[in-house]
Amino acid sequence: MTFLFVVSLLIFIFTLVLVLWKPRNIGIGYSALIGALISYLLGIIDFRDILVVWGIIWNATFTFVAIIIISLILDEAGVFEYAAIKMARFSKGKPLYLFVLTVLLGAGISAIFANDGTALILTPIIYLLLLRAKLEMKSIIPFIMATGFIADSASIPLITSNLVNIVTAGYFNISFLEYASKMIFPDLVSIVASLLFLYLFYRKELPKSLDLTNMKDEHLVIKDRLIFKLSLPLIIVLLVAYSLGGLLSIPVTFVAAPAAFILLVIARLNRKLNVSRPLKEAPWQIVLFSLGMYLVVFGLGREGLTSILSLVLTAVSHIYGPLRILLSGFIFATVAGVMNNMPSVLLGSLALSGLHDPGTLILANVIGNDIGPKFTPIGSLATLVWLHTLNKKSGITISTKYYMKVGLFVGIPVLAFTLLSLSV
């Protein structure tokens, strides 16, 4: 263990502490840049490293921001609340039906609008929906936790479903259609497994009945009918454009960013929505965070951590059959749970690039970093923001102990089944 490795590890820990605890409410992007600046001043990284890292993360970061802007505009127009109310009516007042439909709706939103879209937009809608159904807090928690869990566990199928997916696909030059063809089945397995183990955990806490008499008319929540009518065609156009763009090697951000801009312009011209809110609430700090944290991890990896992980993965890669995928996926998931999935996925990608033929382990890296963050509250930024938003807007506090109790009980078997489905 070299001196520079110890120094770079301390810088990483310091940066992660700044990001998680946010002293004086400093933004996560600025915290990550402070860590990167220290690494630069100490000679752990140089200007060429900045260019290399920017080349890795620019497409993923701007795609993610664009998708969140699109989801925020649709949320402002009432699209997601409309879907949630429709879902509640379709359940016919049966709590189990509503629980299943909540998970399925969350899975659909995660697939198309990324995991943050589900965690940050659908959660408060479900909470208000259940308050109107006159449920007690103990009966609301299962739905809230299910929404938060499925946000990540169902963010596997498309490149654009999670920032982790975009980074990995970009790093290994995987096209949109190639990625989707390999990951849609594992995503379906993940959804079914998530639903099963969430139900097993919460089956005794689900309410006996639901009172839907105070439910709003779904048509009254639509604030901009033009945007509402455009939502489904927009989704179809985006999916087709992503697929064609992948065939032509066009970065997904060149599809997502223009779509977000056009939707903003339409909303602005229609004058029914406050378009400044989506722009203000867009995760701009993610741009700075991605660059800063990746630089810190890049330096840490080069000083020895990547080599250590490569040695471990090399040993695992020689194991025959599904066990190889299972072990590697749990390694990635554990690293994500401990150090956050954004630095973890880069570290995993760097380590895998050192193997002769990483093959399916690349996808195991994605799955591990999509589901592994559910093991701990610090596993992903989406979870941290979700917990903060829950407390701020709904007054719900989820303790670390309770979160990990649910996360480990549900997350471990879900991760195992999803990884095993890769071998199919």
C-alpha positions as CSV (number, residue, x, y, z in Angstrom):
1,M,0.0,0.0,0.0
2,T,1.7,3.2,-1.2
3,F,1.6,6.6,0.4
4,L,-0.3,8.1,-2.5
5,F,-2.9,5.3,-2.3
6,V,-3.5,6.2,1.4
7,V,-3.7,9.9,0.6
8,S,-6.2,9.3,-2.3
9,L,-8.3,7.0,-0.1
10,L,-8.5,9.7,2.6
11,I,-9.5,12.3,-0.1
12,F,-12.2,10.0,-1.2
13,I,-13.5,9.5,2.3
14,F,-13.4,13.2,3.0
15,T,-15.3,13.9,-0.3
16,L,-17.9,11.3,0.5
17,V,-18.4,12.8,4.0
18,L,-18.9,16.2,2.4
19,V,-21.4,14.9,-0.1
20,L,-23.5,12.9,2.4
21,W,-23.5,15.3,5.4
22,K,-23.5,18.6,3.4
23,P,-22.0,21.0,6.0
24,R,-23.6,24.4,5.7
25,N,-25.9,23.0,3.1
26,I,-23.1,23.0,0.5
27,G,-24.2,21.3,-2.8
28,I,-23.1,17.8,-3.6
29,G,-21.5,19.1,-6.8
30,Y,-19.3,21.6,-5.0
31,S,-18.4,19.0,-2.4
32,A,-17.2,16.7,-5.1
33,L,-15.2,19.5,-6.8
34,I,-13.5,20.3,-3.6
35,G,-12.2,16.7,-3.4
36,A,-11.1,16.8,-7.1
37,L,-9.3,20.1,-6.5
38,I,-7.4,18.6,-3.5
39,S,-6.5,15.5,-5.7
40,Y,-5.2,17.9,-8.4
41,L,-3.2,20.1,-6.1
42,L,-1.5,17.0,-4.6
43,G,-0.6,15.6,-8.0
44,I,-2.9,12.5,-7.8
45,I,-4.6,13.7,-11.0
46,D,-3.6,16.1,-13.8
47,F,-5.3,18.1,-16.5
48,R,-5.3,15.1,-18.9
49,D,-7.2,13.1,-16.4
50,I,-9.9,15.8,-16.3
51,L,-10.3,15.5,-20.1
52,V,-10.4,11.7,-19.9
53,V,-13.1,11.7,-17.1
54,W,-15.1,14.4,-18.9
55,G,-15.1,12.2,-22.0
56,I,-16.5,9.3,-19.9
57,I,-19.3,11.2,-18.1
58,W,-20.5,14.1,-20.3
59,N,-23.0,12.0,-22.3
60,A,-24.4,10.2,-19.2
61,T,-24.7,13.4,-17.1
62,F,-26.5,15.6,-19.6
63,T,-28.8,12.8,-20.7
64,F,-29.8,12.3,-17.1
65,V,-30.5,16.0,-16.6
66,A,-32.5,16.1,-19.8
67,I,-34.7,13.1,-18.8
68,I,-35.3,14.6,-15.3
69,I,-36.4,17.9,-16.9
70,I,-38.8,16.0,-19.2
71,S,-40.3,14.1,-16.2
72,L,-40.6,17.3,-14.2
73,I,-42.5,19.0,-17.0
74,L,-44.8,16.0,-17.3
75,D,-45.3,16.0,-13.5
76,E,-46.1,19.8,-13.6
77,A,-48.7,19.0,-16.3
78,G,-50.3,16.4,-14.1
79,V,-49.4,13.3,-16.1
80,F,-48.1,11.2,-13.2
81,E,-50.9,12.2,-10.7
82,Y,-53.5,11.3,-13.4
83,A,-51.9,7.9,-13.8
84,A,-51.8,7.4,-10.0
85,I,-55.5,8.3,-9.5
86,K,-56.4,6.0,-12.4
87,M,-54.4,3.3,-10.8
88,A,-56.2,3.8,-7.5
89,R,-59.6,3.6,-9.1
90,F,-58.5,0.4,-11.0
91,S,-57.7,-1.2,-7.7
92,K,-61.4,-1.0,-6.7
93,G,-60.4,-0.2,-3.1
94,K,-58.4,-3.5,-2.6
95,P,-55.1,-2.7,-0.8
96,L,-53.2,-5.6,-2.3
97,Y,-54.2,-4.6,-5.9
98,L,-53.1,-1.0,-5.2
99,F,-49.8,-2.3,-3.8
100,V,-49.1,-4.3,-6.9
101,L,-50.2,-1.5,-9.2
102,T,-48.0,1.0,-7.3
103,V,-45.0,-1.2,-7.9
104,L,-45.8,-1.7,-11.6
105,L,-46.4,2.0,-12.1
106,G,-43.1,2.8,-10.4
107,A,-41.3,0.2,-12.6
108,G,-42.8,1.8,-15.7
109,I,-41.8,5.3,-14.7
110,S,-38.3,4.1,-13.7
111,A,-37.7,2.4,-17.1
112,I,-38.7,5.5,-19.1
113,F,-38.0,8.5,-16.9
114,A,-35.1,7.1,-14.8
115,N,-35.0,6.0,-11.2
116,D,-35.0,9.6,-9.8
117,G,-38.3,10.2,-11.6
118,T,-40.0,7.5,-9.6
119,A,-38.3,8.2,-6.3
120,L,-38.8,12.0,-6.3
121,I,-42.1,12.4,-8.3
122,L,-44.2,9.4,-7.7
123,T,-43.5,9.0,-4.0
124,P,-45.2,12.3,-2.9
125,I,-48.1,11.6,-5.3
126,I,-48.7,8.1,-3.7
127,Y,-48.4,9.6,-0.2
128,L,-51.2,12.2,-0.9
129,L,-53.3,9.6,-2.6
130,L,-53.1,7.4,0.5
131,L,-53.9,10.3,2.8
132,R,-57.1,10.9,0.9
133,A,-57.8,7.2,1.3
134,K,-57.8,7.9,5.1
135,L,-54.9,5.4,5.8
136,E,-52.9,5.6,9.0
137,M,-49.1,6.2,8.7
138,K,-48.2,2.6,9.5
139,S,-50.3,1.5,6.5
140,I,-48.8,4.2,4.2
141,I,-45.2,3.2,4.9
142,P,-45.3,-0.1,2.8
143,F,-46.4,1.8,-0.3
144,I,-43.8,4.5,0.2
145,M,-41.0,2.0,0.8
146,A,-42.1,-0.1,-2.2
147,T,-42.0,3.0,-4.4
148,G,-38.5,3.9,-3.3
149,F,-37.3,0.4,-3.7
150,I,-38.7,-0.3,-7.2
151,A,-37.3,3.1,-8.4
152,D,-33.8,1.5,-8.4
153,S,-34.6,-2.2,-8.8
154,A,-36.6,-1.6,-12.0
155,S,-34.1,0.9,-13.5
156,I,-32.3,-1.8,-15.4
157,P,-34.0,-2.2,-18.8
158,L,-32.9,0.8,-20.9
159,I,-29.6,2.7,-21.1
160,T,-31.5,5.8,-20.0
161,S,-33.2,4.2,-17.0
162,N,-30.3,5.0,-14.6
163,L,-27.2,7.2,-14.7
164,V,-25.3,4.0,-13.9
165,N,-26.5,2.4,-17.1
166,I,-25.6,5.4,-19.3
167,V,-22.1,5.5,-17.9
168,T,-21.5,1.8,-18.4
169,A,-23.0,1.7,-21.9
170,G,-20.9,4.7,-22.9
171,Y,-17.7,3.3,-21.4
172,F,-18.0,0.0,-23.2
173,N,-19.7,1.3,-26.4
174,I,-22.9,-0.7,-26.0
175,S,-25.8,0.5,-28.2
176,F,-29.3,1.2,-27.0
177,L,-30.9,-1.8,-28.7
178,E,-28.0,-4.1,-27.8
179,Y,-28.3,-3.1,-24.1
180,A,-32.1,-3.4,-24.0
181,S,-32.1,-6.8,-25.7
182,K,-29.9,-8.2,-22.9
183,M,-31.4,-6.4,-20.0
184,I,-35.2,-6.4,-20.4
185,F,-35.5,-10.0,-19.2
186,P,-33.4,-9.4,-16.0
187,D,-35.5,-6.3,-15.4
188,L,-38.7,-8.3,-15.6
189,V,-37.2,-10.8,-13.1
190,S,-36.2,-7.9,-10.9
191,I,-39.7,-6.5,-10.9
192,V,-41.4,-9.8,-10.1
193,A,-38.8,-10.6,-7.4
194,S,-39.2,-7.1,-5.9
195,L,-42.9,-7.4,-5.8
196,L,-42.8,-10.8,-4.2
197,F,-40.3,-10.0,-1.4
198,L,-41.8,-6.5,-0.7
199,Y,-45.2,-8.3,-0.3
200,L,-43.6,-10.9,2.0
201,F,-42.1,-8.2,4.1
202,Y,-45.2,-6.0,4.3
203,R,-48.1,-8.4,4.0
204,K,-49.2,-8.0,7.6
205,E,-48.9,-4.2,7.5
206,L,-51.1,-3.6,4.4
207,P,-54.5,-2.1,5.3
208,K,-57.7,-4.2,5.1
209,S,-59.5,-1.8,2.9
210,L,-59.3,1.6,1.1
211,D,-61.7,4.5,1.2
212,L,-61.7,6.1,-2.3
213,T,-64.6,8.4,-1.8
214,N,-62.3,11.4,-1.3
215,M,-60.3,10.7,-4.5
216,K,-60.0,13.6,-6.9
217,D,-61.4,13.4,-10.4
218,E,-58.3,12.5,-12.5
219,H,-59.3,15.0,-15.2
220,L,-59.1,17.8,-12.7
221,V,-55.4,17.3,-12.0
222,I,-54.4,17.9,-15.6
223,K,-52.9,21.4,-15.8
224,D,-51.8,21.4,-19.4
225,R,-53.9,19.3,-21.8
226,L,-51.5,19.8,-24.7
227,I,-48.5,18.5,-22.7
228,F,-50.7,15.7,-21.4
229,K,-51.7,14.6,-24.9
230,L,-48.1,14.8,-26.1
231,S,-46.7,12.6,-23.3
232,L,-47.4,9.2,-24.9
233,P,-46.2,10.2,-28.4
234,L,-43.2,11.7,-26.8
235,I,-42.3,8.4,-25.1
236,I,-42.7,6.5,-28.3
237,V,-40.6,9.0,-30.3
238,L,-37.9,9.0,-27.7
239,L,-37.6,5.2,-27.7
240,V,-37.5,5.0,-31.5
241,A,-34.9,7.8,-31.6
242,Y,-32.8,6.2,-28.9
243,S,-32.8,2.9,-30.9
244,L,-32.0,4.6,-34.3
245,G,-29.4,6.7,-32.6
246,G,-27.7,3.6,-31.2
247,L,-27.5,2.1,-34.6
248,L,-25.8,5.3,-35.9
249,S,-23.6,5.6,-32.8
250,I,-25.3,8.9,-31.8
251,P,-24.9,9.7,-28.1
252,V,-28.3,9.5,-26.3
253,T,-27.9,13.0,-25.0
254,F,-28.3,14.3,-28.5
255,V,-31.8,12.7,-28.4
256,A,-32.8,13.5,-24.8
257,A,-31.6,17.1,-24.7
258,P,-33.4,18.4,-27.8
259,A,-36.5,16.6,-26.6
260,A,-36.3,18.3,-23.3
261,F,-35.8,21.7,-25.0
262,I,-38.7,21.2,-27.4
263,L,-41.0,20.2,-24.5
264,L,-39.9,23.3,-22.5
265,V,-40.6,25.6,-25.5
266,I,-44.1,24.0,-26.1
267,A,-44.9,24.4,-22.4
268,R,-43.6,28.0,-22.4
269,L,-45.7,29.0,-25.4
270,N,-48.8,27.3,-24.1
271,R,-48.5,29.3,-20.8
272,K,-50.3,26.8,-18.7
273,L,-47.3,25.7,-16.6
274,N,-44.6,27.3,-14.5
275,V,-41.6,26.2,-16.7
276,S,-39.1,27.8,-14.3
277,R,-39.8,25.1,-11.7
278,P,-38.5,22.2,-13.8
279,L,-35.4,24.2,-14.7
280,K,-34.7,25.2,-11.1
281,E,-35.3,21.6,-9.8
282,A,-33.3,19.9,-12.5
283,P,-30.3,18.1,-11.0
284,W,-27.6,20.6,-12.2
285,Q,-25.4,19.7,-9.3
286,I,-25.2,16.2,-10.7
287,V,-23.0,17.7,-13.6
288,L,-20.5,19.0,-11.1
289,F,-20.8,15.9,-8.9
290,S,-20.2,13.5,-11.7
291,L,-17.0,15.3,-12.8
292,G,-15.7,15.9,-9.3
293,M,-16.4,12.5,-7.8
294,Y,-15.3,10.6,-10.9
295,L,-12.0,12.5,-10.8
296,V,-11.5,11.6,-7.1
297,V,-12.3,7.9,-7.8
298,F,-10.2,7.9,-11.0
299,G,-7.2,9.0,-8.9
300,L,-7.9,6.5,-6.2
301,G,-8.3,3.7,-8.8
302,R,-5.0,4.5,-10.5
303,E,-3.2,4.5,-7.2
304,G,-4.1,0.9,-6.6
305,L,-7.8,0.3,-5.9
306,T,-8.6,-0.6,-9.5
307,S,-5.8,-3.2,-9.5
308,I,-7.1,-4.7,-6.3
309,L,-10.6,-5.0,-7.7
310,S,-9.2,-6.3,-11.0
311,L,-7.4,-9.1,-9.2
312,V,-10.6,-10.1,-7.3
313,L,-12.6,-10.0,-10.5
314,T,-10.0,-12.0,-12.4
315,A,-10.2,-14.7,-9.8
316,V,-14.0,-14.7,-9.9
317,S,-14.1,-14.7,-13.8
318,H,-12.4,-18.1,-13.7
319,I,-15.3,-19.6,-11.8
320,Y,-17.6,-21.7,-14.1
321,G,-21.3,-21.0,-14.7
322,P,-23.8,-18.6,-13.0
323,L,-21.8,-18.5,-9.8
324,R,-19.3,-16.2,-11.6
325,I,-22.0,-13.7,-12.4
326,L,-23.5,-14.0,-8.9
327,L,-20.3,-13.3,-7.0
328,S,-19.2,-10.5,-9.2
329,G,-22.6,-8.8,-9.0
330,F,-22.6,-9.0,-5.2
331,I,-19.1,-7.5,-5.1
332,F,-20.2,-4.5,-7.2
333,A,-23.4,-4.2,-5.1
334,T,-21.4,-4.2,-1.8
335,V,-19.0,-1.6,-3.1
336,A,-22.0,0.5,-4.2
337,G,-23.7,0.2,-0.8
338,V,-20.5,1.3,0.9
339,M,-19.2,4.1,-1.3
340,N,-22.3,5.1,-3.4
341,N,-23.1,3.7,-6.8
342,M,-21.7,6.6,-8.9
343,P,-18.1,6.2,-7.9
344,S,-18.6,2.5,-7.6
345,V,-19.7,2.0,-11.3
346,L,-16.7,3.9,-12.6
347,L,-14.4,1.8,-10.4
348,G,-16.1,-1.3,-11.6
349,S,-15.8,-0.3,-15.2
350,L,-12.1,0.6,-14.9
351,A,-11.4,-2.8,-13.2
352,L,-13.4,-4.7,-15.9
353,S,-11.6,-3.0,-18.7
354,G,-8.4,-4.6,-17.4
355,L,-9.8,-8.1,-17.9
356,H,-9.2,-10.0,-21.1
357,D,-12.9,-10.7,-21.8
358,P,-15.3,-9.2,-19.2
359,G,-18.4,-10.2,-21.2
360,T,-21.4,-10.6,-19.0
361,L,-19.6,-9.2,-16.0
362,I,-20.2,-5.7,-17.5
363,L,-23.9,-6.2,-17.2
364,A,-23.4,-7.7,-13.7
365,N,-21.7,-4.4,-12.8
366,V,-24.8,-2.5,-14.0
367,I,-27.2,-4.7,-12.0
368,G,-25.0,-4.7,-8.9
369,N,-24.9,-0.9,-9.0
370,D,-28.6,-0.5,-9.7
371,I,-29.8,-2.8,-6.9
372,G,-26.9,-2.7,-4.5
373,P,-27.6,0.9,-3.4
374,K,-30.8,-0.4,-1.7
375,F,-28.6,-2.1,0.9
376,T,-27.8,1.2,2.6
377,P,-29.2,4.8,2.7
378,I,-25.9,6.1,1.2
379,G,-26.0,3.7,-1.8
380,S,-27.3,6.3,-4.3
381,L,-27.9,10.0,-4.6
382,A,-31.5,9.3,-5.5
383,T,-32.1,7.5,-2.2
384,L,-30.5,10.4,-0.2
385,V,-32.6,13.0,-2.0
386,W,-35.7,10.7,-1.6
387,L,-35.2,10.4,2.2
388,H,-34.7,14.1,2.5
389,T,-37.8,14.9,0.4
390,L,-39.9,12.4,2.4
391,N,-39.0,14.1,5.6
392,K,-39.3,17.7,4.3
393,K,-42.6,17.3,2.3
394,S,-44.4,14.5,4.2
395,G,-42.8,14.5,7.7
396,I,-41.8,10.8,7.3
397,T,-38.5,9.9,8.8
398,I,-37.0,6.6,7.7
399,S,-34.2,5.5,10.1
400,T,-31.0,4.0,8.8
401,K,-31.7,0.8,10.8
402,Y,-35.2,0.4,9.3
403,Y,-34.1,1.2,5.8
404,M,-31.3,-1.4,5.9
405,K,-33.7,-3.9,7.4
406,V,-36.0,-3.6,4.4
407,G,-33.2,-3.1,1.9
408,L,-31.3,-6.3,2.9
409,F,-34.4,-8.5,3.3
410,V,-35.7,-7.5,-0.1
411,G,-32.5,-6.4,-1.9
412,I,-30.4,-9.6,-1.4
413,P,-32.8,-12.1,-3.0
414,V,-33.9,-9.6,-5.7
415,L,-30.2,-9.0,-6.6
416,A,-29.5,-12.8,-6.6
417,F,-32.5,-13.7,-8.9
418,T,-31.8,-10.8,-11.2
419,L,-28.1,-11.8,-11.6
420,L,-29.0,-15.4,-12.2
421,S,-31.4,-14.3,-14.9
422,L,-28.4,-13.0,-16.9
423,S,-27.2,-16.5,-17.4
424,V,-30.5,-17.3,-19.1
